[in-house]
């Protein structure tokens, strides 16, 4: 289950996940995100994707999340923030996307440490 919302006041696309994320759910999410991104073309916006409270991610869901991150980048997102389930996952993502983290376009924070 997920909630996907456009926060007009903050100019932010907010996605929050809970429970088990299945591949079919992740695909539907990616399609809905694509629609929202299409509406934001040419505007300044950020993205927050929070899956910290999920109980499990089916195999392949992380790949869809990575594709969504790339789609957000190409759509012009000023910043993309991922809220992960634990510090180890946040550190792993930071190390694989270090340049983007250093230039401020991406942020990876662990559950409980998110602002």
Backbone bond lengths (Angstrom), bond angles and torsions (degrees), N, CA, C in turn:
res aa  C-N    CA-C-N  psi(-1)  N-CA   C-N-CA  omega(-1)  CA-C   N-CA-C  phi
1 X - - - 1.434 - - 1.522 107.99 -
2 X 1.337 114.50 144.26 1.462 119.51 178.90 1.519 110.56 -148.50
3 X 1.308 113.86 163.09 1.449 122.58 175.07 1.515 106.89 -127.35
4 X 1.315 116.55 128.08 1.463 122.11 179.92 1.519 107.39 -124.09
5 X 1.332 116.22 126.66 1.448 120.36 -171.19 1.524 110.93 -143.25
6 X 1.344 116.10 144.71 1.453 121.95 170.23 1.521 107.35 -98.98
7 X 1.329 117.15 115.71 1.455 122.69 178.66 1.525 107.00 -94.61
8 X 1.315 115.77 98.23 1.462 120.40 -174.86 1.521 112.11 -65.00
9 X 1.329 117.46 -38.15 1.464 120.79 -178.70 1.530 111.82 -60.64
10 X 1.321 116.25 -41.94 1.467 120.26 -179.24 1.528 113.23 -96.17
11 X 1.334 116.95 -1.90 1.465 121.39 -177.48 1.538 110.07 54.63
12 X 1.344 114.69 52.01 1.460 119.99 -173.77 1.529 110.69 -137.11
13 X 1.320 115.10 136.97 1.457 121.87 169.80 1.520 105.98 -89.38
14 X 1.331 116.69 123.13 1.461 121.18 -177.61 1.524 109.52 -116.98
15 X 1.331 115.78 127.47 1.460 121.74 176.72 1.522 108.26 -126.05
16 X 1.328 114.99 132.01 1.461 121.14 -179.67 1.522 108.54 -132.12
17 X 1.321 115.42 132.23 1.458 121.40 -177.98 1.523 110.81 -117.21
18 X 1.330 115.86 152.35 1.454 121.92 174.57 1.522 109.43 -148.59
19 X 1.313 116.49 164.64 1.466 120.90 179.26 1.515 112.08 70.71
20 X 1.320 115.56 -148.96 1.467 122.57 178.09 1.521 107.80 -94.61
21 X 1.318 116.91 128.68 1.461 120.74 177.44 1.527 107.85 -96.70
22 X 1.320 115.49 114.43 1.466 121.11 179.72 1.525 109.72 -89.79
23 X 1.319 115.72 164.30 1.456 120.45 177.46 1.525 110.80 -62.38
24 X 1.321 117.61 -42.18 1.465 119.19 -178.68 1.531 110.51 -65.20
25 X 1.322 117.42 -39.26 1.464 120.91 177.47 1.529 110.37 -64.73
26 X 1.324 117.13 -41.72 1.464 121.12 179.84 1.530 110.71 -63.93
27 X 1.322 117.06 -37.31 1.473 120.22 178.31 1.526 111.06 -66.51
28 X 1.340 116.67 -43.04 1.464 120.43 177.61 1.527 109.84 -62.21
29 X 1.338 116.42 -42.96 1.461 120.59 177.06 1.529 110.39 -58.23
30 X 1.323 117.33 -47.04 1.464 121.38 -178.73 1.527 110.87 -59.31
31 X 1.329 117.06 -40.32 1.467 120.59 177.99 1.524 111.32 -65.09
32 X 1.331 116.86 -44.13 1.469 120.46 179.45 1.524 111.16 -66.04
33 X 1.327 116.50 -39.22 1.459 120.32 176.82 1.524 110.29 -61.83
34 X 1.311 116.73 -42.28 1.467 121.42 178.88 1.531 110.96 -57.86
35 X 1.325 116.80 -41.60 1.469 120.95 178.16 1.533 111.10 -61.85
36 X 1.333 115.90 -45.36 1.470 119.62 179.77 1.524 110.39 -65.47
37 X 1.326 117.16 -40.57 1.463 120.38 178.77 1.525 111.05 -63.04
38 X 1.303 117.25 -37.35 1.466 121.30 178.59 1.523 110.93 -60.75
39 X 1.320 116.53 -35.84 1.463 121.44 179.10 1.532 112.00 -73.97
40 X 1.335 118.35 -21.20 1.464 122.54 -176.25 1.518 112.48 -93.87
41 X 1.319 119.04 -5.81 1.459 121.60 -177.20 1.523 110.61 -48.93
42 X 1.308 115.79 130.49 1.457 121.51 177.21 1.518 114.65 84.36
43 X 1.324 117.96 1.02 1.460 120.16 179.00 1.532 109.89 -114.68
44 X 1.314 115.68 162.65 1.456 121.72 178.08 1.528 108.81 -87.55
45 X 1.329 116.91 124.27 1.458 121.35 -179.41 1.523 110.34 -154.42
46 X 1.317 115.92 163.12 1.465 121.97 174.05 1.528 108.24 -126.25
47 X 1.327 115.06 171.17 1.465 121.39 -176.58 1.522 108.68 -134.84
48 X 1.328 116.15 137.28 1.460 122.26 174.35 1.521 108.22 -126.70
49 X 1.323 116.51 124.07 1.453 122.45 178.88 1.530 107.81 -121.10
50 X 1.322 116.00 112.50 1.460 122.62 -174.40 1.526 109.91 -114.91
51 X 1.329 115.56 110.28 1.468 119.60 176.00 1.533 110.61 -121.55
52 X 1.326 115.48 26.19 1.462 122.02 -174.76 1.523 113.64 -63.87
53 X 1.316 118.22 -30.98 1.466 119.99 -175.29 1.526 113.21 -100.49
54 X 1.326 117.16 12.27 1.465 118.90 177.05 1.525 109.70 -70.96
55 X 1.312 115.00 148.10 1.463 118.64 178.48 1.530 111.48 -87.02
56 X 1.349 115.58 -28.30 1.461 118.67 -179.18 1.517 109.61 -164.29
57 X 1.336 115.32 146.44 1.465 122.28 173.33 1.518 107.60 -113.03
58 X 1.328 117.00 124.09 1.457 118.95 176.47 1.523 109.94 -64.06
59 X 1.315 115.66 156.22 1.457 121.57 177.58 1.527 109.49 -55.92
60 X 1.314 116.50 131.06 1.457 122.25 178.72 1.518 114.29 98.03
61 X 1.321 118.37 -16.77 1.468 121.08 -178.82 1.522 110.36 -64.28
62 X 1.323 117.55 -39.96 1.473 119.74 178.72 1.531 110.79 -61.00
63 X 1.323 116.55 -35.53 1.470 119.82 177.26 1.526 110.98 -63.77
64 X 1.323 116.47 -39.95 1.461 120.14 177.40 1.519 109.91 -65.97
65 X 1.324 117.60 -40.93 1.467 120.66 176.95 1.526 110.71 -61.01
66 X 1.332 117.36 -39.73 1.463 120.51 178.00 1.523 110.68 -64.28
67 X 1.330 116.68 -41.42 1.465 120.68 177.82 1.530 110.11 -64.29
68 X 1.325 116.79 -38.26 1.473 120.87 177.00 1.517 110.44 -64.06
69 X 1.333 116.76 -41.03 1.467 120.32 178.03 1.527 110.00 -60.13
70 X 1.319 116.73 -45.06 1.467 120.39 179.64 1.526 110.79 -64.17
71 X 1.321 116.71 -40.44 1.464 120.88 178.78 1.532 109.92 -61.99
72 X 1.335 116.86 -40.59 1.467 121.14 177.74 1.519 110.73 -63.53
73 X 1.322 116.93 -42.52 1.471 120.87 178.16 1.526 110.58 -59.69
74 X 1.327 116.46 -48.25 1.458 120.59 -178.04 1.526 112.16 -67.89
75 X 1.334 116.75 -25.03 1.467 120.33 178.60 1.519 111.88 -80.62
76 X 1.340 117.03 -8.86 1.459 120.23 175.35 1.515 116.01 103.21
77 X 1.329 117.82 17.56 1.470 119.81 178.36 1.522 110.08 -59.49
78 X 1.334 115.98 131.10 1.461 120.75 178.51 1.522 111.30 -70.99
79 X 1.324 116.28 -35.13 1.465 120.98 179.80 1.521 109.02 -153.58
80 X 1.326 115.01 141.88 1.465 121.93 177.22 1.519 107.27 -123.35
81 X 1.324 116.05 123.66 1.461 121.72 -179.69 1.519 109.63 -114.95
82 X 1.320 116.08 128.50 1.461 122.43 173.89 1.527 107.56 -108.92
83 X 1.335 116.91 128.58 1.456 122.05 172.76 1.525 105.82 -102.90
84 X 1.330 115.65 111.53 1.465 122.10 -173.80 1.529 111.28 -93.89
85 X 1.328 115.44 174.69 1.463 120.56 -176.40 1.522 113.74 -79.85
86 X 1.323 117.42 -24.44 1.464 119.36 179.11 1.535 110.35 -157.19
87 X 1.325 114.88 169.67 1.464 120.44 -177.22 1.525 112.78 -64.34
88 X 1.329 117.43 -36.80 1.467 119.91 -179.57 1.525 111.07 -60.06
89 X 1.321 116.34 -42.96 1.458 119.92 178.99 1.525 110.63 -66.21
90 X 1.316 117.19 -42.42 1.470 120.67 178.10 1.532 110.41 -60.33
91 X 1.328 117.05 -44.42 1.468 120.72 179.81 1.524 111.43 -64.53
92 X 1.319 116.88 -39.63 1.475 120.61 178.78 1.528 110.21 -62.45
93 X 1.329 116.66 -45.44 1.464 120.47 179.65 1.524 111.49 -66.57
94 X 1.312 117.25 -39.11 1.464 120.42 177.29 1.522 110.06 -60.33
95 X 1.324 116.95 -44.84 1.465 119.04 -177.66 1.528 112.14 -67.67
96 X 1.336 118.16 -30.65 1.471 119.12 179.18 1.523 112.09 -81.60
97 X 1.334 118.00 -20.33 1.468 122.32 -178.23 1.529 110.75 -122.92
98 X 1.317 116.73 34.16 1.452 122.32 -172.14 1.532 113.33 -55.95
99 X 1.309 118.07 -44.27 1.467 119.91 -178.26 1.526 111.20 -60.65
100 X 1.337 116.81 -42.32 1.466 120.52 -179.68 1.539 110.94 -68.10
101 X 1.333 115.82 -35.27 1.472 119.92 177.04 1.524 109.50 -66.95
102 X 1.331 117.10 -44.17 1.457 120.89 -179.36 1.525 112.59 -64.74
103 X 1.337 116.96 -35.17 1.472 117.79 179.62 1.530 112.37 -84.11
104 X 1.344 116.94 -1.40 1.456 121.27 173.30 1.515 115.70 86.01
105 X 1.324 117.67 4.29 1.464 119.19 -178.71 1.529 112.97 -84.81
106 X 1.342 116.68 -15.46 1.461 121.03 178.44 1.516 110.15 -136.67
107 X 1.335 114.12 150.08 1.465 120.78 178.68 1.526 107.65 -142.83
108 X 1.323 116.00 138.96 1.464 122.35 178.30 1.518 107.54 -129.05
109 X 1.312 116.25 118.25 1.462 121.05 -177.90 1.528 109.09 -127.89
110 X 1.320 114.72 147.93 1.468 120.79 179.20 1.521 110.45 -85.88
111 X 1.306 115.53 149.91 1.464 122.00 176.64 1.514 109.07 -52.49
112 X 1.303 117.55 135.66 1.456 122.14 -178.52 1.516 113.38 90.76
113 X 1.341 116.04 -18.91 1.461 120.54 178.75 1.515 111.47 -106.79
114 X 1.331 116.40 -5.36 1.467 120.80 -177.24 1.527 109.56 -72.51
115 X 1.313 114.04 140.73 1.474 120.30 -179.75 1.512 111.33 -81.21
